[in-house]
Amino acid sequence: MQTNAIETFSPSQTLKQAAIAKLRSRQANIGVIGLGYVGLPLALLFSEERFRVMGFDVDGGKVEALASGESYICRLPSTEIALARSRGFAPTSDFAHISNMDAVVICVPTPLNEHREPDLTYITTTVQSISPYLRAGQLLVLESTTYPGTTKELVLPLIENNCCGLRVSRDDCSDSRDVVFLAFSPEREDPSNNTIARRDIPKVVGGIDQHARDIAVELYSSIFRHTVPVSSTDVAEMTKLLENIYRCVNIALVNELKLLCLRMGIDIWEVIAAASSKPFGFQPFYPGPGLGGHCIPIDPFYLSWKARECDFSTRFIELAGEINTAMPYHIVDFISQALNRSQKPMKGAKVLVLGISYKKDIDDLRESPALTIIESLQTSGVQVSYNDPYFPSIGRGRKYNLNLRSVPLDHLEQYDCVAIITDHSDYDYRRIVEQAQLVIDTRNATAGICSPNIVRC
Ligand SMILES: NC(=O)c1ccc[n+]([C@@H]2O[C@H](COP(=O)([O-])OP(=O)(O)OC[C@H]3O[C@@H](n4cnc5c(N)ncnc54)[C@H](O)[C@@H]3O)[C@@H](O)[C@H]2O)c1
């Protein structure tokens, strides 16, 4: 027997289908809030895929630069900004335009405050600023790294308390027409890694409900080859933290083993290379002068803070933090000991720090161990100079006021010590070793060079 069943959709299903259709046909307007290292490349990816993209930022200088087709991030050439501008990419500080967006992605900072606790003010300020302009049917995605529960416990009530009559779509409110869809999708950035195209990095997506997840999956499928849908925003948030904690703990492990190997006269780099020949069960991590960047030194502590709510102590995270935080001070000790062996006191010694960004070949100084090392050397009376092609000068930061200018890389013999802190690819290490009196190498940048003036640590 044949039945002529008429399919009926709930109001939120109808809104979802409309949202998906708009995304598929590239008719959707995409808004990206926070045009920094994460938000700007994301906006450009959407623009490449022929979406009309608006970028929102409270920093008028950034909006102005982008409006004139200029980039402020080294690895994004201005030509890319100009091209996106010609395709309609519009930067603005005016949140009233949010009402014209179909999908809004939030990429604002999530730092720690002075007590090393999560500082979510950027997220709350953003949600409060956009709330008056939200309308039914829009998708909102949080990309800022944060502890599990943020989207559900913080963003969701903020939206509902600030938007008159608007609700966030949940599995139990399918009959409402006045809903926005809310999701979380963590960013996976590896600055300076040119081995994988951004669109080949799988994108994890979790929604407050299944509708939100489906729309968010559609959104990201337009710019990423693979999406990984997960069952909730909590799972998506925790996934990002697991990834970063995994790195943080393993880097701490190898940093600690490096200190032991130095004492035992074993070359940790040779050990790691040999262990890496194992075809299963081992992934190499490398020691260095300490952790840097916006993610690895910070994100794990978002989880530690949240864990305290559950009477739970995240001991691996605390221990890894302790070891990694101590690394820059170990490097200062190694410099002091090496100078001492040359009968030179720290006070008055001339030290050139090579590379100050937190990672090689990038223009990002956030949480860089080089800053701690420079400050600590200065405190000991060392005359510190630095060279970094990515930073002509360093002034006042959140924690430091160093007020230095990058010096040219010549007459290296004038320094008592040259300390390689960040191993930028452009440096000619052979020449540096030939010219310098003493080289402290914290990155194995001088591998293969044999000279008595190198101290690897
Ligand atoms: N940089 C990375 O490699 C990376 C990788 C993965 C995840 N993340 C996460 O992504 C988020 C953003 O990081 P980022 O590196 O892009 O930060 P960023 O500091 O480079 O950029 C953030 C931007 O947000 C803007 N902003 C601040 N408050 C705002 C507001 N209320 N409204 C609009 N714009 C505002 C700032 O002016 C800035 O341009 C953080 O949560 C970070 O942990 C970063």
The ligand as an SDF file (V2000), in Angstrom:
LIG
                    3D

 44 48  0  0  0  0  0  0  0  0999 V2000
   47.7370   32.1480   16.9960 N   0  0  0  0  0  0  0  0  0  0  0  0
   47.6200   30.8390   16.9610 C   0  0  0  0  0  0  0  0  0  0  0  0
   48.5060   30.1500   16.4390 O   0  0  0  0  0  0  0  0  0  0  0  0
   46.3790   30.1360   17.5160 C   0  0  0  0  0  0  0  0  0  0  0  0
   46.1900   28.7780   17.2330 C   0  0  0  0  0  0  0  0  0  0  0  0
   45.0680   28.1180   17.6960 C   0  0  0  0  0  0  0  0  0  0  0  0
   44.1350   28.8140   18.4730 C   0  0  0  0  0  0  0  0  0  0  0  0
   44.3350   30.1360   18.7680 N   0  0  0  0  0  0  0  0  0  0  0  0
   43.3070   30.7970   19.5590 C   0  0  0  0  0  0  0  0  0  0  0  0
   42.5690   31.6800   18.7240 O   0  0  0  0  0  0  0  0  0  0  0  0
   42.1730   32.8350   19.4620 C   0  0  0  0  0  0  0  0  0  0  0  0
   42.6930   34.0780   18.7630 C   0  0  0  0  0  0  0  0  0  0  0  0
   44.0940   34.0360   18.7340 O   0  0  0  0  0  0  0  0  0  0  0  0
   44.9600   34.9620   17.7650 P   0  0  0  0  0  0  0  0  0  0  0  0
   46.3250   34.3850   17.7950 O   0  0  0  0  0  0  0  0  0  0  0  0
   44.2990   35.1490   16.4640 O   0  0  0  0  0  0  0  0  0  0  0  0
   44.9070   36.3430   18.5870 O   0  0  0  0  0  0  0  0  0  0  0  0
   45.3320   37.7970   18.0470 P   0  0  0  0  0  0  0  0  0  0  0  0
   45.6660   38.5940   19.2470 O   0  0  0  0  0  0  0  0  0  0  0  0
   46.3420   37.6650   16.9460 O   0  0  0  0  0  0  0  0  0  0  0  0
   44.0080   38.3550   17.3830 O   0  0  0  0  0  0  0  0  0  0  0  0
   42.8530   38.6620   18.0920 C   0  0  0  0  0  0  0  0  0  0  0  0
   42.1940   39.8500   17.4420 C   0  0  0  0  0  0  0  0  0  0  0  0
   40.9520   40.0770   18.1320 O   0  0  0  0  0  0  0  0  0  0  0  0
   40.7630   41.4770   18.2190 C   0  0  0  0  0  0  0  0  0  0  0  0
   39.7950   41.7340   19.2620 N   0  0  0  0  0  0  0  0  0  0  0  0
   39.9670   41.7470   20.5960 C   0  0  0  0  0  0  0  0  0  0  0  0
   38.7950   42.0210   21.2240 N   0  0  0  0  0  0  0  0  0  0  0  0
   37.8640   42.1650   20.2560 C   0  0  0  0  0  0  0  0  0  0  0  0
   36.4900   42.4410   20.2700 C   0  0  0  0  0  0  0  0  0  0  0  0
   35.8310   42.6180   21.4010 N   0  0  0  0  0  0  0  0  0  0  0  0
   35.8570   42.5410   19.0850 N   0  0  0  0  0  0  0  0  0  0  0  0
   36.5350   42.3910   17.9300 C   0  0  0  0  0  0  0  0  0  0  0  0
   37.8320   42.1030   17.8500 N   0  0  0  0  0  0  0  0  0  0  0  0
   38.4960   41.9890   18.9990 C   0  0  0  0  0  0  0  0  0  0  0  0
   42.1490   42.0190   18.4750 C   0  0  0  0  0  0  0  0  0  0  0  0
   42.2280   43.3950   18.1350 O   0  0  0  0  0  0  0  0  0  0  0  0
   42.9930   41.1440   17.5540 C   0  0  0  0  0  0  0  0  0  0  0  0
   43.1200   41.7010   16.2680 O   0  0  0  0  0  0  0  0  0  0  0  0
   42.7330   32.6440   20.8680 C   0  0  0  0  0  0  0  0  0  0  0  0
   41.7540   32.0410   21.6680 O   0  0  0  0  0  0  0  0  0  0  0  0
   43.8700   31.6660   20.6540 C   0  0  0  0  0  0  0  0  0  0  0  0
   44.1370   30.9050   21.8200 O   0  0  0  0  0  0  0  0  0  0  0  0
   45.4360   30.8160   18.2870 C   0  0  0  0  0  0  0  0  0  0  0  0
  1  2  1  0
  2  3  2  0
  2  4  1  0
  4  5  1  0
  4 44  2  0
  5  6  2  0
  6  7  1  0
  7  8  2  0
  8  9  1  0
  8 44  1  0
  9 10  1  0
  9 42  1  0
 10 11  1  0
 11 12  1  0
 11 40  1  0
 12 13  1  0
 13 14  1  0
 14 15  2  0
 14 16  1  0
 14 17  1  0
 17 18  1  0
 18 19  2  0
 18 20  1  0
 18 21  1  0
 21 22  1  0
 22 23  1  0
 23 24  1  0
 23 38  1  0
 24 25  1  0
 25 26  1  0
 25 36  1  0
 26 27  1  0
 26 35  1  0
 27 28  2  0
 28 29  1  0
 29 30  1  0
 29 35  2  0
 30 31  1  0
 30 32  2  0
 32 33  1  0
 33 34  2  0
 34 35  1  0
 36 37  1  0
 36 38  1  0
 38 39  1  0
 40 41  1  0
 40 42  1  0
 42 43  1  0
M  CHG  2   8   1  16  -1
M  END
$$$$
